[in-house]
Amino acid sequence: MRKLHHIGIPGKKIRAREYYYSDLKMYSSGFNNHAHSIEWLRFEADSPMPPIIKVMPHLAYIVDEIELEIEGKEILIPPNSPNDAIIMAFIIENGLPIEFLQFNYPD
């Protein structure tokens, strides 16, 4: 299953309710703060995020099996867990960054 979760759009404008990720040196306004699931992103000059993420929008999908979704694809950011509830990864597909999110909610 693939379900559209949000669109991430890089920009320079400071937005309300931004969250700062110190390890990534980036800000996110959070897709849950917008009626249309838009995640506004802003990066510090020395952010370790891949350059394409800093300049191009990305689509994010909820998936059941992240490993199946990235198999054989051009991996931009390998699977990782920013917290216990999620595994995320980025690929490049047709020149566009695509994010996959696998949520691990307790039963």
N, CA, C and O of each residue as an XYZ file, in Angstrom:
428
protein
N       0.847     -1.180      0.000
C       0.000      0.000      0.000
C       0.886      1.234      0.000
O       1.886      1.302      0.715
N       0.507      2.192     -0.804
C       1.149      3.502     -0.842
C       0.050      4.540     -0.696
O      -0.895      4.567     -1.485
N       0.173      5.392      0.312
C      -0.824      6.447      0.532
C      -0.086      7.778      0.653
O       0.841      7.906      1.452
N      -0.496      8.767     -0.138
C       0.145     10.081     -0.079
C       0.014     10.655      1.330
O      -1.077     10.679      1.900
N       1.114     11.108      1.876
C       1.148     11.643      3.237
C       1.326     13.160      3.246
O       0.578     13.871      3.917
N       2.329     13.661      2.493
C       2.547     15.095      2.424
C       3.434     15.441      1.235
O       4.007     14.568      0.583
N       3.526     16.734      0.976
C       4.508     17.251      0.029
C       5.434     18.160      0.817
O       4.979     19.003      1.591
N       6.734     17.988      0.618
C       7.728     18.825      1.272
C       8.262     19.846      0.288
O       8.667     19.498     -0.821
N       8.262     21.121      0.698
C       8.687     22.197     -0.191
C       9.773     23.020      0.503
O       9.527     23.625      1.546
N      10.969     23.039     -0.076
C      12.030     23.860      0.518
C      11.791     25.339      0.232
O      11.240     25.710     -0.804
N      12.215     26.163      1.168
C      12.076     27.601      1.000
C      12.991     28.337      1.959
O      13.760     27.723      2.698
N      12.904     29.637      1.940
C      13.762     30.481      2.781
C      12.967     31.229      3.859
O      13.546     31.739      4.819
N      11.643     31.291      3.697
C      10.794     32.061      4.598
C      10.654     31.364      5.949
O      10.454     30.152      6.017
N      10.762     32.151      7.025
C      10.517     31.631      8.373
C       9.010     31.465      8.529
O       8.246     32.391      8.257
N       8.589     30.290      8.966
C       7.172     29.965      9.084
C       6.787     29.786     10.552
O       7.630     29.497     11.402
N       5.514     29.961     10.824
C       4.991     29.761     12.185
C       5.136     28.295     12.575
O       5.030     27.415     11.721
N       5.369     28.031     13.820
C       5.435     26.682     14.399
C       6.484     25.792     13.737
O       6.263     24.594     13.559
N       7.619     26.374     13.376
C       8.705     25.568     12.837
C       9.325     24.726     13.951
O       9.399     25.146     15.106
N       9.760     23.551     13.579
C      10.507     22.691     14.491
C      11.932     22.607     13.967
O      12.141     22.418     12.769
N      12.910     22.747     14.849
C      14.307     22.713     14.438
C      14.901     21.342     14.717
O      14.814     20.832     15.835
N      15.500     20.752     13.700
C      16.207     19.479     13.831
C      17.696     19.798     13.854
O      18.304     20.003     12.804
N      18.282     19.840     15.038
C      19.667     20.282     15.177
C      20.652     19.370     14.451
O      21.632     19.854     13.886
N      20.408     18.062     14.457
C      21.339     17.149     13.781
C      21.310     17.320     12.265
O      22.304     17.041     11.595
N      20.185     17.775     11.716
C      20.045     17.990     10.275
C      20.215     19.451      9.878
O      20.275     19.778      8.693
N      20.294     20.330     10.879
C      20.414     21.773     10.653
C      19.337     22.260      9.684
O      19.613     22.925      8.686
N      18.091     21.895     10.026
C      16.957     22.281      9.194
C      15.734     22.553     10.061
O      15.629     22.087     11.196
N      14.820     23.318      9.490
C      13.560     23.640     10.123
C      12.436     23.030      9.301
O      12.529     22.938      8.077
N      11.382     22.617      9.975
C      10.198     22.096      9.299
C       8.970     22.710      9.950
O       8.852     22.735     11.175
N       8.059     23.206      9.124
C       6.822     23.758      9.680
C       5.852     22.646     10.035
O       4.872     22.869     10.746
N       6.129     21.448      9.536
C       5.281     20.302      9.865
C       4.048     20.241      9.007
O       3.271     21.194      8.947
N       3.866     19.113      8.337
C       2.721     18.913      7.453
C       1.408     18.937      8.215
O       0.368     19.252      7.637
N       1.435     18.608      9.509
C       0.197     18.590     10.291
C      -0.274     19.992     10.666
O      -1.340     20.140     11.263
N       0.495     21.015     10.330
C       0.095     22.401     10.588
C      -0.593     23.037      9.379
O      -0.943     24.217      9.417
N      -0.790     22.266      8.308
C      -1.351     22.814      7.080
C      -2.510     21.954      6.585
O      -2.436     20.726      6.611
N      -3.562     22.594      6.141
C      -4.765     21.896      5.679
C      -4.498     20.975      4.499
O      -5.219     19.998      4.299
N      -3.463     21.279      3.712
C      -3.193     20.497      2.507
C      -1.938     19.641      2.642
O      -1.336     19.258      1.639
N      -1.546     19.340      3.868
C      -0.399     18.468      4.149
C       0.890     18.941      3.493
O       1.634     18.147      2.918
N       1.148     20.247      3.583
C       2.384     20.818      3.062
C       3.382     20.927      4.202
O       3.072     21.459      5.268
N       4.580     20.417      3.966
C       5.672     20.536      4.916
C       6.669     21.548      4.341
O       7.365     21.254      3.369
N       6.733     22.734      4.943
C       7.696     23.736      4.508
C       9.021     23.447      5.186
O       9.069     23.232      6.397
N      10.096     23.441      4.411
C      11.427     23.131      4.914
C      12.351     24.328      4.707
O      12.272     25.032      3.701
N      13.226     24.538      5.688
C      14.233     25.602      5.585
C      15.533     25.037      6.124
O      15.543     24.398      7.176
N      16.621     25.264      5.420
C      17.903     24.645      5.748
C      18.962     25.683      6.076
O      19.005     26.757      5.475
N      19.820     25.348      7.040
C      21.006     26.156      7.277
C      21.997     25.837      6.157
O      21.924     24.771      5.546
N      22.917     26.755      5.890
C      23.864     26.591      4.783
C      24.676     25.306      4.898
O      25.013     24.697      3.883
N      24.992     24.890      6.117
C      25.819     23.696      6.301
C      25.008     22.455      6.689
O      25.541     21.530      7.301
N      23.738     22.440      6.336
C      22.901     21.267      6.600
C      23.478     20.058      5.861
O      23.878     20.171      4.703
N      23.521     18.891      6.538
C      24.044     17.698      5.878
C      23.047     17.005      4.939
O      23.366     15.977      4.342
N      21.853     17.564      4.814
C      20.864     16.961      3.920
C      21.362     17.008      2.477
O      22.082     17.934      2.103
N      20.986     16.012      1.657
C      21.418     16.008      0.254
C      20.962     17.286     -0.455
O      19.860     17.776     -0.212
N      21.810     17.818     -1.326
C      21.483     19.076     -2.016
C      20.119     19.065     -2.706
O      19.425     20.082     -2.687
N      19.716     17.954     -3.312
C      18.438     17.912     -4.029
C      17.250     18.133     -3.085
O      16.243     18.717     -3.488
N      17.357     17.678     -1.846
C      16.282     17.873     -0.857
C      16.152     19.353     -0.502
O      15.062     19.831     -0.185
N      17.273     20.074     -0.558
C      17.284     21.492     -0.195
C      16.673     22.393     -1.262
O      16.310     23.533     -0.976
N      16.558     21.888     -2.495
C      16.090     22.755     -3.583
C      14.853     22.256     -4.318
O      14.176     23.034     -4.991
N      14.553     20.961     -4.195
C      13.405     20.404     -4.924
C      12.326     19.931     -3.959
O      12.640     19.427     -2.881
N      11.057     20.087     -4.333
C       9.981     19.501     -3.522
C      10.090     17.980     -3.527
O      10.687     17.385     -4.424
N       9.507     17.375     -2.518
C       9.442     15.910     -2.488
C       8.033     15.475     -2.117
O       7.305     16.188     -1.428
N       7.667     14.297     -2.585
C       6.411     13.663     -2.187
C       6.731     12.626     -1.128
O       7.774     11.974     -1.189
N       5.843     12.468     -0.158
C       6.032     11.474      0.898
C       4.817     10.558      0.943
O       3.670     11.004      0.910
N       5.105      9.265      1.020
C       4.062      8.248      1.052
C       4.189      7.395      2.304
O       5.296      7.084      2.746
N       3.060      7.022      2.869
C       3.018      6.003      3.918
C       3.052      4.659      3.205
O       2.318      4.442      2.241
N       3.905      3.763      3.680
C       4.015      2.434      3.077
C       3.998      1.379      4.183
O       4.284      1.664      5.346
N       3.656      0.156      3.786
C       3.641     -0.958      4.738
C       5.029     -1.549      4.942
O       5.406     -1.873      6.069
N       5.791     -1.692      3.862
C       7.113     -2.334      3.904
C       8.125     -1.447      3.183
O       8.243     -1.506      1.959
N       8.838     -0.644      3.920
C       9.764      0.309      3.316
C      10.843     -0.384      2.488
O      11.238      0.120      1.437
N      11.317     -1.529      2.954
C      12.369     -2.247      2.232
C      11.897     -2.674      0.838
O      12.676     -2.638     -0.114
N      10.645     -3.073      0.713
C      10.105     -3.444     -0.598
C      10.001     -2.231     -1.523
O      10.216     -2.346     -2.729
N       9.677     -1.084     -0.962
C       9.508      0.137     -1.762
C      10.836      0.645     -2.316
O      10.868      1.218     -3.404
N      11.931      0.443     -1.584
C      13.213      0.988     -2.026
C      14.068     -0.028     -2.782
O      15.098      0.324     -3.356
N      13.638     -1.279     -2.780
C      14.419     -2.325     -3.430
C      14.643     -2.010     -4.910
O      13.694     -1.777     -5.658
N      15.907     -2.007     -5.316
C      16.263     -1.753     -6.708
C      16.188     -0.293     -7.126
O      16.372      0.019     -8.302
N      15.922      0.606     -6.188
C      15.785      2.039     -6.493
C      17.088      2.773     -6.186
O      17.963      2.251     -5.496
N      17.198      3.984     -6.708
C      18.323      4.858     -6.387
C      18.060      5.463     -5.007
O      17.207      6.339     -4.862
N      18.786      4.997     -4.007
C      18.553      5.434     -2.625
C      19.294      6.734     -2.359
O      20.506      6.827     -2.555
N      18.556      7.726     -1.915
C      19.115      9.031     -1.572
C      19.471      9.063     -0.084
O      20.573      9.466      0.288
N      18.537      8.639      0.756
C      18.753      8.525      2.204
C      18.277      7.143      2.606
O      17.094      6.835      2.461
N      19.178      6.298      3.110
C      18.777      4.929      3.473
C      17.808      4.923      4.647
O      17.684      5.917      5.362
N      17.124      3.803      4.843
C      16.177      3.716      5.956
C      16.837      4.079      7.287
O      17.945      3.643      7.600
N      16.116      4.889      8.051
C      16.573      5.294      9.382
C      15.358      5.613     10.228
O      14.249      5.759      9.714
N      15.573      5.720     11.524
C      14.462      5.951     12.452
C      14.708      7.214     13.272
O      15.497      7.203     14.216
N      14.030      8.303     12.910
C      14.169      9.524     13.713
C      13.540      9.383     15.101
O      13.864     10.144     16.012
N      12.637      8.407     15.259
C      12.044      8.093     16.563
C      11.523      6.652     16.509
O      11.589      6.001     15.467
N      11.010      6.165     17.634
C      10.583      4.767     17.721
C       9.360      4.439     16.869
O       9.104      3.268     16.589
N       8.614      5.436     16.459
C       7.350      5.186     15.758
C       7.475      5.181     14.239
O       6.499      4.890     13.548
N       8.646      5.494     13.706
C       8.726      5.669     12.255
C      10.071      5.187     11.700
O      11.115      5.293     12.343
N       9.995      4.661     10.496
C      11.178      4.409      9.678
C      10.965      5.230      8.415
O       9.880      5.210      7.833
N      11.996      5.951      7.990
C      11.867      6.765      6.785
C      13.055      6.526      5.872
O      14.132      6.133      6.322
N      12.849      6.767      4.585
C      13.902      6.666      3.585
C      13.521      7.541      2.396
O      12.346      7.831      2.174
N      14.535      7.958      1.634
C      14.313      8.727      0.411
C      14.944      7.997     -0.758
O      16.018      7.407     -0.636
N      14.266      8.046     -1.887
C      14.816      7.565     -3.149
C      14.713      8.704     -4.164
O      14.077      9.727     -3.910
N      15.345      8.504     -5.305
C      15.162      9.403     -6.448
C      14.410      8.610     -7.504
O      14.835      7.522     -7.892
N      13.303      9.151     -7.963
C      12.520      8.499     -9.010
C      12.164      9.537    -10.060
O      11.511     10.537     -9.763
N      12.598      9.291    -11.294
C      12.381     10.246    -12.388
C      12.878     11.646    -12.029
O      12.251     12.642    -12.390
N      14.002     11.719    -11.321
C      14.611     12.997    -10.964
C      14.009     13.693     -9.764
O      14.452     14.782     -9.399
N      12.999     13.087     -9.135
C      12.311     13.715     -8.001
C      12.577     12.932     -6.721
O      12.521     11.702     -6.729
N      12.870     13.635     -5.611
C      13.003     12.928     -4.339
C      11.637     12.410     -3.882
O      10.636     13.126     -3.916
N      11.627     11.161     -3.458
C      10.422     10.533     -2.926
C      10.763     10.008     -1.535
O      11.771      9.327     -1.344
N       9.915     10.332     -0.576
C      10.111      9.887      0.802
C       9.102      8.787      1.109
O       7.934      8.878      0.733
N       9.564      7.756      1.791
C       8.685      6.692      2.268
C       8.690      6.708      3.782
O       9.736      6.861      4.412
N       7.508      6.547      4.359
C       7.340      6.535      5.810
C       6.636      5.237      6.209
O       5.551      4.923      5.719
N       7.260      4.517      7.083
C       6.648      3.302      7.627
C       6.414      3.550      9.114
O       7.363      3.660      9.891
N       5.156      3.635      9.499
C       4.809      3.899     10.894
C       4.702      2.591     11.659
O       4.078      1.636     11.197
N       5.307      2.559     12.814
C       5.322      1.363     13.664
C       4.578      1.664     14.964
O       5.181      1.911     16.008
N       3.283      1.635     14.869
C       2.472      1.912     16.040
C       2.329      0.645     16.878
O       2.151     -0.441     16.326
N       2.403      0.767     18.182
C       2.187     -0.433     19.012
C       0.761     -0.939     18.867
O      -0.173     -0.164     18.662
N       0.611     -2.257     18.977
C      -0.732     -2.856     18.856
C      -1.599     -2.512     20.044
O      -2.755     -2.932     20.106
